[in-house]
Amino acid sequence: MIEKLRKEFEEIYFSDISTTKGLEKLSKRIGVSKNSLRRFLGKLRDDTQLRISTLNLIAERLGYKNFQDFCNNEGQRKNVLDFELLDIYYGSVKGQGTTANETRFQNANYYFAKKIISDPFNLREFVKRFAENEEAMEYVLVWHPSYENIANENYQLALLKMARTTTKSHAKVFAYSFIYFGKFLSETLDEEEEKYLLSQIEKYAVKMRNESSEFTHVVEARYAIAKCISLFREGKLADKRNSAAFINMITLRNTSGVALNDRIVYSMFVTNILNILQDYESADLCFSEDISDRKLEQFAVENPTLISHIFVYRLNKAITRFYLGKKEEAARIFELLPSDISQLKTYSFDSKIYYELKYTYFATKLYPKRENLMKKFDELVGKTQFTYLKKI
């Protein structure tokens, strides 16, 4: 099995190990000593046996949990994607930074990301091949966060791998905070994991802000979500409504230079978690009066690709108002929402199931006698593994 691991490693890192200098750089990147790596590759022949810790590190670099995981998966079915094509496609953007301006590239990236994320074998192969390509990892894993898979260990491992190899602080914050969110909703978050994830989120959030003065609204929203969950688990969330810093974090009242569309998207994320944590008073503070229905309609016309965000923004508002006793207003908002989410063509594959789950959840509260709604809700909880939602 070591020979098979060596062949797979050589296939991916052939350009790095072809020169002495390249091999030395690679050994530092993967945390294996130069002599151990040479010994593994057969370039150093002595009586020293390879340590299992060395084999584990090498297997992890290839997208496996450890060497035993590699052995367990050896011989299973091959990937259904043409990774030679992906080598060319994502190789063209390596080192160029990410951008949303290339429509044709993004359309293809959407297609590839869906194929990669939805299949564990494709995901593992992608992480293995593109661990050194920060743009490829960001385009797939950051731009398309999969709610359907975030509770799955293989997807979490892919995000962790990206977080540990990328130099981009915003990508690290996203990865650690999304894993934290998934583990919380699937009720698999233990104290040791929580401590580690929160420490990484805080560390790289500070670094992200120091690196750029630009407000990265989606990643900042992920950070706020993690903070709210952490405060809730400590029993301190309700007390924070008296904190100016907390109020600004959830509402952005005193954060200047944030565009209306970014504020809407940010509020959509934050009110979602506050409703889940049943802090409806704080959620209500996020529905600013200056974001009127008229502005939302105008926003929808000007930003057709973000119509689904308005849908969720309004759904969150309906849930908040419902639990604050304003049930007639909540019902009016809900009735104006499309009941068939497939009508919203802008729903991305990575988030559609979660938005459908939230819609169905609230429908069961409005119509508790509808058995078909409860059945649908249970089905969606099963697919996402978000068992925490059954507690609210």
N, C-alpha and C positions, 0 to 999 in steps of 0.2 A: 504493500500500500504506500510505502514511502516513495517508491519509484514512481508510482502513478501521481502522487502529490508533486514530485519533482517535475514531471513532464508538464503538468498543468501550470505550475509556477513558471517554468521556462517559456511556455507558450504566451503567457501574459507579459512577463518581464524580460523578454529576450533582449530588448534594446538596452535595458539597464545593466544586465549581467554580462554583456559582451565585452565590456572594458573594465579594467581594474578600478578606475575612478568611478564609473557608474555603479559598480558593485558596492563600493565603499559608501556612496551616497544612499543607495537603497538600504543597506544594512542599518544606517542611522534612522531612516524613515520608518522602518518596520520594527525597530527595537530589538534586532538580532545582531549579535556581534559579528564582525567581519569574518572571523575564522569559523564561527558556527555556520554562517551562510555559505561560505566556501566549502565547508565539509558537507553540508546538505546537497550542494550542487555537484559534488564529486570532484571539486577542484583542489581539495586538500584531503589527502589520504593518510590517515593515522589510525590508531587503535581506539580513539575516543568515540564513545557512542553518542548519537544524537539524543538530546534531552527531549522529553515529552513537552516541556515548556516551549522549546524552540519550534517543534512541530505544530504546537497550538498557535503560536504567533504567525507562522507561515500560513496555516490553514485559515486563520482569521483574515489575513490579507487577501485571501481568495474568496471571501464572502461566507465562510463557514463559521459556526460557533467555536469550534475547536477541531483538533485532529480526529477525534472520535466521530464528530458530525460529518467530516469529510468521508470517513470510512463507511458510515451508515448510508450516505447518499451516493456512493460510487456505484455506477452502473444503472442509475435511474434514468428516466427518459431525458432526451436532449431538449434543448431550448427550441421554441417554435419561431423565434425571431432570427432574422439574418444579421448576426452581430458584425459581420464584415462590413455590411452596409452602414450599421450604426457607428463603426469605427471611423468611417469616412465622414458621416453626417456630423457627429459630435466632435470629431477631430477638427473640423473646420472652425469651431468656435472656441477651442481651447486657448486660454490665455487672452481672450478678447473681451472678457466681461459679459454680463448678461444685459439684454435689452428686450423691451416689449414692442419695438417698432417694426421688426421684420415679420410681417404678417404670414408670409409663406413659410418661413422657418417655424413660427409658432404653431401653425396648423399641423405641420408634420410632427412637431414636438408633442403636441396634444395626442396625436395618434400613437406615437411610439411610447409615450408615458403611460397611456392606458394599457398597452400590451405588456409593458415592463412591470408595472405595479400589480396588475391583476394576476400575475402568474409567479409563484414563489421561485421557480427555476429561472425564469427570465430576470427576476429581481436580483437573485444571487449572482447570476452571470454578469448583469449590468454593473453591480457594485464591484465585482472582481475586476472587470475590465477598465472601469472608468474612475476608480478611486483617486487617481492622480489628475483627473480632469474636473476641476472645480465647477466649471460652467455646465458640463453635462450633468453632474450630480445636482446642481441647483435647479436647472431647468426641469428635471424630472421630479425630484423629491421635495423641493421647496415650492415650486410653482404649482404643483398638483398634490397637495396634502390629502391623503386618502382616508376619509372617515370610515369607510367600510373595512379598512385593514389596520387602522391604528392600534387596535387591541391585539393584533396578531404578532407573535414574537418575531417572526422572520422580517416583518416590516419595521418593527422597532429596532431590530439589529441593524438594518440597512441605514436607518436614520442615525443611529449611534456611530456607525462606521463613517458616515459623512461628517458628523459633528467632530469626530476625532481627527479627521484627515484634512478638512478644509481650513483655509486660513481666514475665511470670511466670517466675521463675528455675527452678522445678522443671520447667517445660515445656521450657526451653532445655536443661537437663541431660539430660532424656530424649531430646530430638531429636538432639543431638550424639552422645550415647553409643550410641544405637540405630543411627545411621548408621555409627559406628565399628565396631560389632559386625558389621553387614551387610557392610561393605567388607572386614573381616578374613576372615570366613567365605567370601566370594566371591573372595578373593585379588586384590582390586583396590585395596588400600590402599597409596598411595605415601607417601614420607617427608614431603613437604610437606603433604599432606592430614592425615596423622597428627599432625603438629606443631600444625596449626591446630585440629583437633578436640579434642585433649587440652587445649590452652590454654583453649578455651571451656568444656570440661567442668569443669576445675579452677576457673576464674573464677566460674562461676555456681553451682557446688556450694557454694563458700564463701558466696556471697551468699544462696543458698537457706537455708542453716543460720543465717545471721545474721537473716534475715527471720522465721524461725519456729523455735521450740524443738521442735515436733512432728517425730517421726521418720517421714519419708515413705518407707516401706519399699520400695516398688516402684522409685522413682527412685533411692534409695540403692543398691539392688541393681544398677541399670543403671550407676551410678557405679563400684561395686566390679568389675563385669564389665570395664569399660573399663580400670580400673587393673590388673587381672590380665593382660589382653591386652598392655598396655603393658610390664609387667614381664617377661612372657614374651618379647616381641620384643627386649627389651634383654638377655635371658639372665640375669635376676635373680630370676625367680619362685621357684625352689627355695630360694635363699638367704633368702628372706623368711620362711620357716617359723620362723626364730629371732627374728623381730621381733614384739614384743607388739602393736604397732599393727596390723600386717598380720593377725595371728591374730584380733584383735578385729574387724577389718573383715569377715573372712569368716565368723566364728562369732557375732558380737554378744555374746560372753561378758560383757563389761564394759559393755554398753550397756543401761541400765536403762529400764524403762517400755515395752518392746516386747511387745505381746500375742503369745500363742502362735500364733494364725493368721498374724500378720504375720511371725513368725520362720520358720514353715514355708514361706511363699511366698518369703521372702528366701533361705532356704537352697536352695530349689528352683532359683532363678536362679543363685546363686553356685556350687553344686556342678555345675551343668550346664557352666559355662565352665571350671571347674577340671578336669573330666573331659576336655573337649575339648583342653585344654592339656596333658593327661596328667600332671597333678600330683595323683595319686590320694591321696597322703598328706595333702595339705592338704584335699582334698575330704572325706576320712574324718573330719577334725576337726570338720566342720560337722554331722555326724550325731550330735547330742547325745543322751546317754542319757536325758535327761528328756523327749525326744520319742519315747515308746514307741509300739508298735503299738496299744496300747489307747487312748492319747491321740489317735492318728491316726484311729482309728475313731470316737471321740467327736467329734473335730473334723469328720469327714465328716457325721455326723448333724446337728450344729449349724450347719454351713455347706455345705448341699447344692450351692450354686453354685460351690464351690471344690473339688469332688471331683476335677476334672481336675488340679488342682495336687498333690493327694496322689498321684495316679497318677504324675506326673512326678518327684515327690520320691522315691517308692519305686523308680522306674526308675533314677534317678541313683544311688541307694544300691546297687542291684544292679550297675551298671556299675563303681562304685568298688570294691566288694568283689571283683568278678571279677578286676580288674587288680591287686588286692592279694593274689591267690592264694587267696581264699576262694570258689572256684568253686561249691561245693555250696550255700553260703548264697545266692550270687547267683542260681543256678538256681531255688532255692525261692522267692525273692522274685519272680523273673520269671514263674514259672508261675502265680502268684496274680493277675497282672495280666490284665485283659481283652485278648484278642488282637484283637478287633474294636473299634477306637477309636470307631467310630460308636455303640457302646453307651453311651458317656459323653455324655449329652445336654447337659452343661454345657460341652462344648468350644466355644470361641468360634471363629468363622470365621477370625479373624486369627492364631490360634496352632495350630489343629488340624494343619495340614500339617507343622509343625515337630515337634510331639510324635510324630506318626506316623513322621517321618523318624528321630527318635532311637530309637524303639521298634524300627524295622526295622533300623537300624544295629546295635543290640545283638543282635538276633535272628541277624544274619549272623555274629556272633562266636560265639554259642552253637551255631549249626547251620551251619558253614561249607560243608557239602556241598549245602545247599538252594539250588539255582539260582534258584528263584522268588523267594526272599528277596533275593538279590543283584540280580536284575532290578528288583524293587520299589524297592530302595535307590537304584539308579542313576536310576530314573525320578523319584524324589523329589528327588534331588540336582539333576537337570536342571531341575525346576520351580523350586526355590529358588535355584539357582546356588551352593549352599554346597559348593563343590568341596573346601574344606579338610578336610571330614569324611572324604574318601576317603584322607586321609593317616594317619588314626589307626586 
